[in-house]
Amino acid sequence: MDTLVFESDDLASTQDFLSRTYTRMRIGSSTPDAAPARVHRTAVTAFSVDDVTLGFDMDYAATPLGRICLCLVRSGTIRDHAYRGVEDSFGPGDVVSLAPPDQPYSGRVCAARYTLALLDPALLSQVAEAAPRRAPQPVRLTGHRPHSPAAARQLRAAVGYLRAHVLADPALADQPLIASTAAQHLAASILACFPSTALTDPTGSDRADAHPGTLRRALAYIEDHADQPVGVADIAAAAHVTVRALQYAFRRHLDTTPLAQLRRVRLAHVHEDLRAADLAAGTTVTEVAARWGFHHPGRFAALYRAAYGRTPQRTLNGG
């Protein structure tokens, strides 16, 4: 995990930092000395969460980011924000996608405080399948505002959770399974929040591919790779089918999802590791759970209790 902190009241230094950290950018201000610019970034390989405070008004014109960039406005306003076909302004409580990864954008920040969550766009395709097409295309967002206030609240909660429970603990965030699971959670939350080209309903071909052989290949891959960062797209590729066909196969034959099955397998590994743990060595439930990709202690404990009828601590203690 990487942490970066920037603070400056010099406009040229701020422009240089923003250009190096995000994308090439030109900024300007009529009141640059009103207050400093502050940025605090916490990042893992696939995503980052940045808290930004600009105590002055700042115009910006930026080249494409190459990433999904969510903006959660805390205070102040962002005005005249524009990219091709869109012009909008945002205020406190708004959750928006700043611009498509391949498009430049511009606007004006007016003494604002906001959080940016940046994500590799490829992760959207890893948790969903694109609409019917002749050639594979990446999943993309088709709107910059959430489709409902409830969706916006859920996305704010997802970003807040990742910041407070994953990125706040370097030892946790540096574990590959934790980082992978957290990134997939964020990508899924984004797709649930914004309109996009993603489509989960199976086509006729997908239904034909959702046979027991597909399921066997998928289950074998999950068993063999449960200790590695695995997404639904990886499982589908191993089974030689689309994500939609894979999801339909699991729903049809097991009444579950590929990721739920992966979680079940990892939970079984946690159970075995807890039973085999040496208490004298200081092994903890949190340590074992994190090893298998479980980063939310309360949620993990509930899953474990539902599966094994006891608390994970009791299993660790030999009960």
C-alpha positions in Angstrom: 0.0 0.0 0.0 1.2 3.5 -0.8 0.4 6.7 1.0 1.0 10.2 -0.4 0.5 13.6 1.3 0.8 16.9 -0.5 0.2 20.4 0.8 1.2 23.7 -0.9 0.0 27.3 -1.3 2.0 27.7 -4.5 -0.1 27.3 -7.7 2.8 26.1 -9.9 3.7 23.4 -7.4 0.0 22.4 -7.1 -0.2 22.1 -10.9 2.9 20.0 -11.1 1.7 17.7 -8.4 -1.8 17.2 -10.0 -0.2 16.6 -13.3 2.2 13.9 -11.9 -0.4 12.3 -9.7 -3.5 12.3 -11.9 -3.0 13.4 -15.5 -1.5 16.4 -17.4 -3.4 19.4 -16.2 -3.5 23.2 -16.5 -4.9 25.1 -13.6 -5.5 28.8 -12.8 -6.9 30.9 -10.0 -7.7 34.5 -9.2 -7.3 33.8 -5.5 -4.4 31.3 -5.2 -3.2 32.6 -1.8 -6.6 32.2 0.0 -5.6 28.7 1.4 -3.3 25.8 0.5 -4.2 22.8 -1.6 -4.1 19.5 0.4 -4.2 16.0 -1.0 -4.0 12.8 1.0 -3.8 9.6 -1.1 -4.0 6.0 0.0 -3.5 3.4 -2.8 -3.2 -0.2 -3.6 -2.4 -1.6 -7.1 -6.0 -1.5 -8.6 -7.5 1.6 -6.9 -6.8 4.6 -4.7 -8.9 6.9 -2.5 -7.8 10.6 -2.2 -9.1 13.2 0.1 -8.7 16.7 -1.5 -9.2 20.1 0.0 -8.9 23.3 -2.2 -9.5 26.4 -0.1 -9.5 28.6 -3.2 -11.2 28.8 -6.6 -9.4 26.9 -9.3 -10.0 26.5 -13.0 -8.8 23.2 -14.5 -8.3 21.6 -17.9 -7.2 18.0 -17.9 -6.2 15.4 -20.4 -7.8 11.9 -20.2 -7.3 10.2 -16.9 -7.2 6.6 -18.2 -9.1 5.6 -15.1 -12.6 5.6 -13.6 -12.7 8.6 -11.3 -15.5 9.0 -8.8 -15.9 12.3 -7.1 -17.8 12.5 -3.7 -18.3 16.2 -2.9 -18.1 17.0 0.8 -18.3 20.8 0.8 -18.1 23.7 -1.7 -18.9 23.3 -5.4 -17.5 22.1 -8.7 -19.0 24.2 -11.4 -19.1 24.1 -15.2 -17.6 20.7 -15.3 -17.5 19.5 -18.9 -16.4 16.8 -21.2 -17.8 15.8 -24.6 -21.6 16.0 -24.5 -21.8 16.8 -20.8 -21.8 20.0 -18.7 -22.8 19.9 -15.1 -22.2 21.3 -11.6 -21.9 19.4 -8.3 -22.4 20.3 -4.7 -22.3 18.7 -1.2 -23.6 15.1 -1.2 -23.2 14.6 -4.9 -21.5 11.4 -6.2 -20.4 11.6 -9.9 -18.1 10.0 -12.4 -15.9 12.8 -13.5 -15.3 11.8 -17.1 -14.9 8.7 -19.3 -11.3 7.4 -19.0 -10.5 8.4 -22.6 -11.9 11.9 -22.6 -10.4 15.3 -21.5 -12.4 17.4 -19.1 -12.5 20.9 -17.6 -14.3 23.0 -15.0 -13.9 25.1 -11.9 -13.5 24.0 -8.2 -14.9 26.6 -5.8 -13.3 26.2 -2.4 -14.3 22.6 -2.2 -13.5 19.5 -0.2 -14.1 16.2 -1.9 -13.0 12.5 -2.1 -11.7 10.9 -5.3 -11.8 7.2 -5.8 -9.8 6.0 -8.9 -10.1 2.6 -10.4 -8.6 0.6 -13.2 -11.4 0.5 -15.9 -10.6 -3.1 -16.7 -12.1 -4.1 -13.3 -15.6 -3.2 -14.6 -15.3 -5.9 -17.3 -14.0 -8.4 -14.7 -17.2 -8.2 -12.6 -19.7 -7.9 -15.5 -20.2 -8.8 -19.1 -20.8 -6.2 -21.8 -24.0 -5.9 -23.8 -24.4 -8.2 -26.9 -21.8 -7.5 -29.5 -19.8 -9.0 -32.4 -16.4 -8.2 -31.0 -15.4 -8.0 -27.3 -15.5 -4.5 -25.9 -14.8 -3.3 -22.4 -17.7 -2.4 -20.1 -18.1 1.3 -19.9 -20.3 3.8 -17.9 -23.0 5.5 -20.0 -23.9 8.2 -17.5 -22.0 10.4 -15.0 -24.7 10.5 -12.3 -26.1 7.6 -10.2 -29.4 6.2 -11.4 -31.0 6.8 -8.0 -30.3 8.5 -4.6 -30.2 5.0 -3.0 -27.5 3.9 -5.4 -25.5 7.0 -4.6 -25.8 6.3 -0.9 -24.6 2.7 -1.4 -21.6 3.8 -3.4 -20.6 6.4 -0.8 -20.9 3.7 1.9 -18.7 1.4 -0.2 -15.9 4.0 -0.7 -16.1 4.9 3.0 -15.9 1.3 4.0 -12.8 0.6 1.9 -11.1 3.7 3.3 -11.9 2.9 6.9 -11.5 -0.8 7.0 -9.0 -1.8 4.2 -6.8 1.2 3.3 -6.5 2.2 7.0 -4.6 -0.9 7.7 -1.4 -1.3 5.6 -0.8 -4.9 6.7 -4.3 -5.8 5.5 -4.3 -3.8 2.3 -0.9 -5.2 1.2 -2.3 -8.7 1.1 -3.1 -9.6 -2.6 -6.4 -11.4 -1.8 -7.6 -8.5 0.3 -6.7 -5.9 -2.4 -8.3 -8.0 -5.1 -11.5 -8.5 -3.2 -11.7 -4.9 -2.2 -11.2 -3.7 -5.8 -13.9 -6.1 -7.1 -16.3 -4.8 -4.4 -15.7 -1.2 -5.6 -16.1 -2.1 -9.3 -19.4 -4.0 -8.5 -20.6 -1.0 -6.5 -19.9 1.4 -9.4 -21.8 -0.8 -11.9 -24.7 -1.0 -9.4 -24.7 2.8 -9.1 -24.2 4.1 -12.7 -25.9 3.3 -16.0 -23.5 1.2 -18.1 -23.2 -1.2 -21.0 -23.1 -4.1 -18.6 -25.6 -6.8 -19.1 -26.1 -9.9 -16.8 -29.0 -11.6 -18.6 -27.8 -14.7 -20.5 -28.2 -15.0 -24.3 -29.3 -18.2 -26.0 -25.7 -19.2 -26.6 -24.9 -18.5 -22.9 -27.8 -20.8 -21.9 -26.5 -23.5 -24.1 -23.0 -23.2 -22.6 -24.3 -23.4 -19.1 -24.0 -27.2 -18.9 -22.5 -29.5 -16.2 -19.1 -29.6 -18.0 -18.8 -25.8 -17.7 -19.6 -26.1 -14.0 -17.0 -28.8 -13.4 -14.3 -26.7 -15.1 -15.2 -23.7 -13.1 -15.4 -25.5 -9.8 -12.0 -27.1 -10.4 -10.4 -23.7 -11.2 -11.9 -22.2 -8.0 -10.5 -25.1 -5.9 -7.0 -24.8 -7.5 -6.8 -21.0 -7.3 -8.6 -20.0 -4.1 -5.4 -18.7 -2.6 -4.9 -16.3 -5.5 -6.6 -13.0 -6.6 -9.4 -14.4 -8.7 -12.3 -12.6 -10.4 -15.4 -13.9 -12.1 -13.8 -13.1 -15.5 -10.9 -15.4 -14.6 -13.2 -18.3 -13.7 -15.2 -17.8 -16.9 -12.0 -17.8 -19.0 -10.9 -21.1 -17.4 -14.3 -22.6 -18.1 -14.2 -21.3 -21.8 -17.5 -19.4 -21.5 -18.8 -15.9 -21.1 -19.3 -14.4 -17.7 -23.1 -14.5 -18.3 -22.9 -18.2 -19.2 -20.9 -18.9 -16.1 -23.3 -17.1 -13.8 -26.2 -18.9 -15.4 -24.5 -22.3 -14.9 -24.0 -21.6 -11.2 -27.6 -20.3 -10.8 -29.1 -23.3 -12.7 -27.1 -26.1 -11.2 -26.1 -24.9 -7.7 -28.5 -21.9 -7.0 -25.5 -19.7 -6.2 -23.0 -17.5 -7.9 -19.3 -18.1 -8.9 -18.0 -15.6 -6.3 -20.3 -17.0 -3.6 -18.7 -20.4 -4.3 -15.2 -18.9 -4.2 -16.1 -17.4 -0.9 -17.4 -20.8 0.4 -14.1 -22.5 -0.6 -12.0 -19.8 1.0 -14.1 -20.1 4.1 -13.4 -23.8 4.2 -9.7 -23.1 4.1 -10.0 -20.6 6.9 -11.8 -23.3 8.9 -9.0 -25.8 8.3 -6.3 -23.2 9.1 -8.0 -22.3 12.4 -8.3 -25.9 13.4 -4.6 -26.5 12.6 -3.3 -23.3 14.1 -0.7 -23.2 16.9 -2.1 -20.9 19.7 1.4 -20.8 21.2 2.6 -19.1 18.0 0.2 -16.2 18.5 -2.1 -16.9 15.5 -5.2 -14.8 15.4 -8.5 -15.1 13.7 -8.0 -11.8 11.9 -4.7 -13.0 10.5 -6.1 -16.3 9.2 -9.2 -14.6 7.7 -7.1 -12.0 5.9 -4.9 -14.7 4.5 -8.0 -15.9 2.6 -9.3 -12.6 1.5 -11.8 -11.7 4.4 -11.2 -8.1 5.4 -14.4 -7.3 7.3 -14.2 -8.9 10.8 -17.9 -8.6 11.6 -19.0 -9.9 8.2 -16.5 -12.7 8.2 -17.6 -13.8 11.7 -21.2 -13.9 10.6 -20.4 -16.0 7.5 -18.3 -18.4 9.5 -21.0 -18.8 12.2 -23.6 -19.5 9.5 -21.3 -22.1 7.9 -20.0 -23.9 10.9 -22.3 -23.1 13.8 -19.7 -21.6 16.0 -17.5 -18.5 16.2 -14.1 -18.6 14.5 -12.4 -17.8 17.8 -14.0 -20.9 19.3 -12.5 -23.0 16.5 -9.1 -21.4 17.0 -9.3 -22.3 20.7 -10.1 -25.9 19.8 -13.8 -25.8 20.6 
